[in-house]
Each structure stands twice: as C-alpha cells, then as structure tokens.
C-alpha cells in the first residue's frame, strides 16, 4: 500500500506541475488539498523525494525515474 500511495503522489506531480510546485513549497498542505492522507513513514519518503528534486537537474526526468522505482510506467 505504501508504494501505491507514494506512487500516486509522484504520478500527480508528473501530471500536474502546479501540484508539484505546491508539493515542493508546502507538502502537507498540498497533499491534504489533493486528498492524500499519508502516514509518517510515507511523509518521510516524500520529504526525501523533495530533497532529491531540490538538488537541481531536470525535475521531470527525476520524477520519471522515481516513478519507475515505485513500479509506475509514466
């Protein structure tokens, strides 16, 4: 279930740039606004992903790579 929830967040970030920006700025608010209710471990994983994305580079390509790690075919 955990991978499915994180995968859904990553998919939403790929498909909706405005969600991606909100997720980067204020993850808890962005997740709540889009109906995601994640446990602490899931939030920690999302925070790791945010940190990885903030390191620079092609954000969309990084998201595709992350999505593939969670079994998604973006």
Residue frames as qw, qx, qy, qz and C-alpha x, y, z in Angstrom:
[[0.000, 0.885, 0.466, 0.000, 0.00, 0.00, 0.00],
 [0.340, -0.743, 0.076, 0.572, 2.83, 2.38, 0.86],
 [0.350, -0.131, 0.570, 0.732, 4.38, 2.20, -2.60],
 [0.156, 0.609, 0.693, 0.353, 0.97, 2.75, -4.17],
 [0.149, -0.916, -0.305, 0.215, 0.35, 5.93, -2.18],
 [0.337, -0.628, 0.296, 0.636, 3.80, 7.35, -2.84],
 [0.353, 0.134, 0.708, 0.597, 3.49, 6.32, -6.47],
 [0.107, 0.786, 0.592, 0.140, 0.17, 8.16, -6.71],
 [0.208, -0.884, -0.038, 0.418, 1.76, 11.33, -5.31],
 [0.372, -0.368, 0.533, 0.665, 4.66, 11.06, -7.76],
 [0.298, 0.425, 0.734, 0.437, 2.27, 10.45, -10.66],
 [0.005, 0.910, 0.406, -0.083, 0.24, 13.53, -9.68],
 [0.301, -0.755, 0.198, 0.549, 3.47, 15.57, -9.51],
 [0.381, -0.050, 0.667, 0.638, 4.41, 14.43, -13.02],
 [0.172, 0.569, 0.722, 0.355, 0.99, 15.15, -14.49],
 [0.121, -0.922, -0.328, -0.164, 0.27, 18.44, -12.69],
 [0.505, 0.346, -0.244, 0.752, 3.11, 20.99, -12.46],
 [0.282, -0.645, 0.083, -0.706, 1.06, 23.21, -10.14],
 [0.880, -0.452, -0.083, -0.123, 0.72, 20.32, -7.66],
 [0.823, 0.123, -0.214, 0.512, 4.45, 19.64, -7.98],
 [0.195, 0.535, -0.203, 0.797, 5.23, 23.26, -7.06],
 [0.585, -0.602, 0.045, -0.542, 2.82, 23.21, -4.11],
 [0.955, -0.214, -0.180, 0.100, 4.35, 19.92, -3.00],
 [0.633, 0.276, -0.254, 0.677, 7.80, 21.50, -3.04],
 [0.059, -0.563, 0.145, -0.812, 6.63, 24.62, -1.18],
 [0.465, -0.273, 0.517, -0.665, 4.35, 23.07, 1.45],
 [0.281, 0.080, -0.929, -0.227, 3.99, 19.29, 1.18],
 [0.059, 0.283, 0.865, -0.411, 1.45, 18.71, 3.93],
 [0.360, 0.498, 0.212, -0.760, -0.90, 21.38, 2.61],
 [0.393, 0.373, -0.591, -0.597, -0.53, 20.17, -0.98],
 [0.171, -0.010, -0.985, -0.032, -1.17, 16.56, -0.01],
 [0.165, 0.385, 0.719, -0.555, -4.22, 17.44, 2.09],
 [0.372, 0.485, -0.043, -0.790, -5.66, 19.66, -0.65],
 [0.489, 0.307, -0.661, -0.479, -5.47, 16.75, -3.09],
 [0.876, -0.203, -0.049, -0.435, -6.95, 14.20, -0.70],
 [0.688, 0.254, -0.634, 0.245, -3.79, 12.32, 0.21],
 [0.637, -0.679, 0.210, -0.299, -3.63, 11.05, 3.77],
 [0.702, 0.388, -0.553, 0.228, -0.15, 9.67, 4.31],
 [0.803, -0.551, -0.154, 0.165, 1.41, 8.09, 7.36],
 [0.299, -0.881, 0.290, 0.224, 4.60, 9.47, 8.92],
 [0.643, -0.209, 0.605, 0.421, 6.81, 6.97, 7.08],
 [0.512, 0.607, 0.506, 0.336, 5.21, 7.97, 3.78],
 [0.015, 0.999, 0.049, 0.000, 5.66, 11.67, 4.55],
 [0.501, -0.658, 0.442, 0.348, 9.32, 10.99, 5.32],
 [0.631, 0.149, 0.618, 0.445, 9.70, 9.29, 1.94],
 [0.308, 0.862, 0.339, 0.218, 8.02, 12.25, 0.21],
 [0.244, -0.938, 0.167, 0.181, 10.45, 14.56, 2.04],
 [0.613, -0.317, 0.562, 0.456, 13.39, 12.51, 0.70],
 [0.519, 0.519, 0.552, 0.396, 11.97, 12.87, -2.80],
 [0.051, 0.987, 0.150, 0.022, 11.57, 16.63, -2.32],
 [0.437, -0.746, 0.364, 0.345, 15.19, 16.90, -1.21],
 [0.627, 0.026, 0.622, 0.468, 16.30, 14.92, -4.24],
 [0.374, 0.746, 0.462, 0.301, 14.34, 17.22, -6.55],
 [0.143, -0.983, -0.009, 0.115, 15.71, 20.36, -4.90],
 [0.653, -0.414, 0.388, 0.501, 19.25, 19.26, -5.73],
 [0.199, 0.641, -0.342, -0.657, 18.71, 20.54, -9.26],
 [0.193, -0.064, 0.899, 0.389, 18.69, 18.97, -12.67],
 [0.388, -0.120, -0.555, -0.726, 15.76, 18.02, -14.86],
 [0.434, -0.095, 0.594, -0.670, 12.89, 17.68, -12.38],
 [0.825, 0.206, -0.042, -0.524, 10.57, 15.90, -14.78],
 [0.672, 0.355, -0.650, 0.004, 13.22, 13.30, -15.66],
 [0.018, 0.274, -0.797, 0.538, 13.96, 12.79, -11.97],
 [0.634, 0.014, 0.371, -0.679, 10.25, 12.27, -11.30],
 [0.833, 0.284, -0.341, -0.330, 10.05, 9.69, -14.09],
 [0.442, 0.352, -0.782, 0.264, 13.00, 7.85, -12.58],
 [0.252, -0.155, 0.681, -0.670, 11.41, 7.94, -9.13],
 [0.767, 0.122, 0.068, -0.626, 8.08, 6.76, -10.55],
 [0.746, 0.305, -0.579, -0.126, 9.79, 3.79, -12.18],
 [0.149, 0.290, -0.819, 0.472, 11.31, 2.90, -8.79],
 [0.442, 0.047, 0.588, -0.676, 7.74, 2.63, -7.46],
 [0.366, 0.195, 0.903, 0.116, 6.59, 0.44, -10.31],
 [0.406, 0.734, 0.289, -0.462, 4.83, 3.12, -12.33],
 [0.538, 0.225, 0.533, 0.613, 5.05, 3.47, -16.08],
 [0.048, 0.700, 0.186, -0.687, 4.89, 7.26, -16.51]]
